Amino acid sequence: MCTFVTLIAETDDVERLNAILAGFNAVGYRREAERVERPQSQRTLLAPAEQEYWLVRSPCDCGCFLGHALPRGEKAGDDSAAEVARYRRKGWSEARIARALADRNLSRERPDPRKPNEDASYWIGLLTAIAEGLALKRVGLMHADYSKSPRTEFKGAGRRDAGSITMAASALENMDDGVIHDFKPGA
């Protein structure tokens, strides 16, 4: 599974967008805009003049700050019963099964060791520079986890007004996967 960040903006000027991104490359990696060509049927969340760009960095955006506060990869529901049955089929004793389940639960309670490779101020600065540099009234941002290739999978769970870019720290940290968050420049 890999994470990609997508920018939604009313601009076709990818050269100017990449010039703005180049100013933020001193953070330790290089980010570049790549236009996403999607079939019209998959552009339902975009306005007619909007374009979709991956803000590509090599090899992906795993460990990104966006949505970092939300738990990732959690399985829906409790899989303990299936796990116990699997251990019993292997011939494990009840005491050993209990220890394994206790260890698993303890590891789930530990804080996430992944540290984001940037912070809210990086994204606020980047979004501000893009909005001002391209004279945009709105900048959309989305991160999505893809199990296959982002070119073959379509992610788009909706669109949300995320408020002002300058006040975006909490919104950026709590971004839902596959949802376009629209930010407005200014206070």
C-alpha positions as CSV (number, residue, x, y, z in Angstrom):
1,M,0.0,0.0,0.0
2,C,1.3,3.5,-0.9
3,T,0.0,7.0,-0.2
4,F,-0.2,9.7,-2.8
5,V,-1.0,13.4,-2.3
6,T,-3.3,15.1,-4.9
7,L,-3.7,18.8,-5.5
8,I,-6.9,20.1,-7.0
9,A,-6.7,23.6,-8.6
10,E,-8.2,25.7,-11.4
11,T,-4.9,26.0,-13.4
12,D,-3.3,24.4,-16.4
13,D,0.1,26.0,-15.6
14,V,2.0,23.0,-14.5
15,E,5.4,24.8,-15.1
16,R,4.5,27.6,-12.7
17,L,3.2,25.1,-10.2
18,N,6.4,23.2,-10.4
19,A,8.4,26.4,-10.0
20,I,6.5,27.0,-6.7
21,L,7.1,23.5,-5.5
22,A,10.8,23.8,-6.3
23,G,11.0,26.5,-3.6
24,F,9.9,24.0,-1.0
25,N,12.3,21.2,-2.0
26,A,14.9,22.2,0.6
27,V,12.9,20.1,3.2
28,G,15.0,17.1,2.1
29,Y,13.0,15.7,-0.8
30,R,11.9,16.8,-4.2
31,R,8.2,17.2,-4.8
32,E,6.9,17.7,-8.4
33,A,3.4,18.2,-9.8
34,E,2.3,15.6,-12.3
35,R,-1.1,16.1,-14.0
36,V,-3.5,13.3,-13.5
37,E,-5.5,12.2,-16.6
38,R,-8.7,10.6,-15.4
39,P,-11.7,9.5,-17.5
40,Q,-14.5,12.0,-17.4
41,S,-16.6,9.5,-15.3
42,Q,-14.0,9.7,-12.5
43,R,-13.9,13.6,-12.5
44,T,-17.3,13.9,-10.8
45,L,-15.9,15.6,-7.7
46,L,-14.1,18.3,-9.8
47,A,-15.4,21.5,-11.2
48,P,-15.1,21.8,-15.0
49,A,-12.1,24.2,-14.8
50,E,-10.3,22.2,-12.1
51,Q,-7.3,20.0,-12.8
52,E,-5.9,17.2,-10.6
53,Y,-2.2,16.9,-9.9
54,W,-0.2,14.4,-8.0
55,L,2.4,16.1,-5.8
56,V,4.8,13.3,-6.4
57,R,7.8,12.6,-4.3
58,S,9.9,9.5,-4.7
59,P,8.7,6.8,-4.2
60,C,5.4,7.8,-2.5
61,D,4.0,9.9,0.4
62,C,3.9,7.1,3.0
63,G,4.6,8.7,6.4
64,C,3.2,12.0,5.3
65,F,1.8,14.5,7.8
66,L,-1.5,14.7,6.1
67,G,-4.1,12.7,8.1
68,H,-1.4,11.6,10.5
69,A,-3.7,11.9,13.6
70,L,-6.1,9.3,12.2
71,P,-5.4,5.6,12.7
72,R,-4.5,3.8,9.5
73,G,-4.8,0.2,8.4
74,E,-7.1,-0.8,11.2
75,K,-9.2,-3.8,10.5
76,A,-12.9,-3.3,10.8
77,G,-14.5,-5.2,13.7
78,D,-12.9,-7.6,16.2
79,D,-10.9,-10.4,14.6
80,S,-10.0,-12.0,17.9
81,A,-12.3,-15.0,17.4
82,A,-10.8,-15.8,14.0
83,E,-7.3,-15.4,15.5
84,V,-8.1,-17.7,18.4
85,A,-9.4,-20.3,16.1
86,R,-6.3,-20.1,13.9
87,Y,-4.1,-20.5,17.0
88,R,-6.1,-23.5,18.2
89,R,-5.7,-25.2,14.7
90,K,-2.0,-24.8,15.1
91,G,-2.2,-26.6,18.4
92,W,-1.4,-23.7,20.7
93,S,-2.3,-24.0,24.4
94,E,-4.9,-21.6,25.9
95,A,-2.2,-19.9,28.0
96,R,-0.1,-19.3,24.9
97,I,-3.1,-17.9,23.0
98,A,-3.9,-15.6,25.9
99,R,-0.3,-14.3,25.9
100,A,-0.4,-13.7,22.1
101,L,-3.7,-11.8,22.3
102,A,-2.4,-9.7,25.3
103,D,0.8,-8.9,23.4
104,R,-1.2,-7.9,20.3
105,N,-3.5,-5.6,22.3
106,L,-0.5,-4.1,24.1
107,S,1.2,-3.3,20.7
108,R,-2.0,-1.7,19.4
109,E,-2.0,0.7,22.5
110,R,1.5,1.9,21.9
111,P,1.9,5.3,20.2
112,D,2.5,5.2,16.5
113,P,6.3,5.2,15.9
114,R,6.0,6.7,12.5
115,K,7.1,10.4,12.5
116,P,5.8,12.5,9.6
117,N,8.4,13.7,7.2
118,E,7.0,17.3,7.4
119,D,4.6,19.3,9.5
120,A,1.6,21.5,9.3
121,S,3.7,24.7,8.7
122,Y,5.2,23.1,5.6
123,W,1.8,22.3,4.1
124,I,0.4,25.7,5.1
125,G,3.3,27.5,3.5
126,L,3.1,25.3,0.4
127,L,-0.7,25.8,0.0
128,T,-0.3,29.6,0.6
129,A,2.4,29.8,-2.0
130,I,0.4,27.9,-4.6
131,A,-2.8,29.9,-4.0
132,E,-0.9,33.2,-4.1
133,G,1.4,32.3,-6.9
134,L,-1.4,31.1,-9.2
135,A,-4.0,33.6,-7.9
136,L,-6.4,30.8,-6.9
137,K,-9.6,31.3,-4.9
138,R,-9.5,27.7,-3.6
139,V,-6.9,24.9,-3.3
140,G,-8.0,21.3,-2.9
141,L,-5.8,18.7,-1.2
142,M,-6.3,15.0,-0.8
143,H,-4.2,12.1,0.3
144,A,-5.2,8.5,-0.5
145,D,-3.8,5.1,0.2
146,Y,-3.7,2.9,-2.9
147,S,-3.3,-0.9,-2.7
148,K,-2.4,-1.1,-6.4
149,S,-1.3,1.7,-8.8
150,P,-2.9,5.1,-8.3
151,R,-3.3,5.2,-12.1
152,T,-5.6,2.2,-12.1
153,E,-7.5,2.9,-8.8
154,F,-9.9,5.8,-8.4
155,K,-10.1,7.4,-4.9
156,G,-12.7,10.0,-4.3
157,A,-14.9,9.7,-1.2
158,G,-16.2,13.3,-1.3
159,R,-15.3,16.9,-0.8
160,R,-15.1,19.0,2.3
161,D,-14.7,22.7,3.0
162,A,-11.6,22.9,5.3
163,G,-11.6,26.6,5.9
164,S,-8.7,29.1,5.7
165,I,-5.2,27.9,4.7
166,T,-3.7,29.9,7.6
167,M,-5.8,28.0,10.1
168,A,-5.4,24.6,8.5
169,A,-3.1,22.8,11.0
170,S,-5.8,20.6,12.6
171,A,-7.6,20.0,9.3
172,L,-4.4,18.8,7.7
173,E,-3.5,16.5,10.5
174,N,-7.0,15.0,10.5
175,M,-7.6,14.6,6.8
176,D,-9.7,11.6,5.9
177,D,-8.3,9.2,3.2
178,G,-9.7,9.9,-0.3
179,V,-11.6,13.1,0.6
180,I,-10.7,16.4,-1.1
181,H,-10.3,19.1,1.5
182,D,-10.8,22.6,0.0
183,F,-8.7,25.4,1.6
184,K,-9.2,29.2,0.9
185,P,-6.3,31.6,1.0
186,G,-6.3,34.4,3.5
187,A,-7.3,34.7,7.2
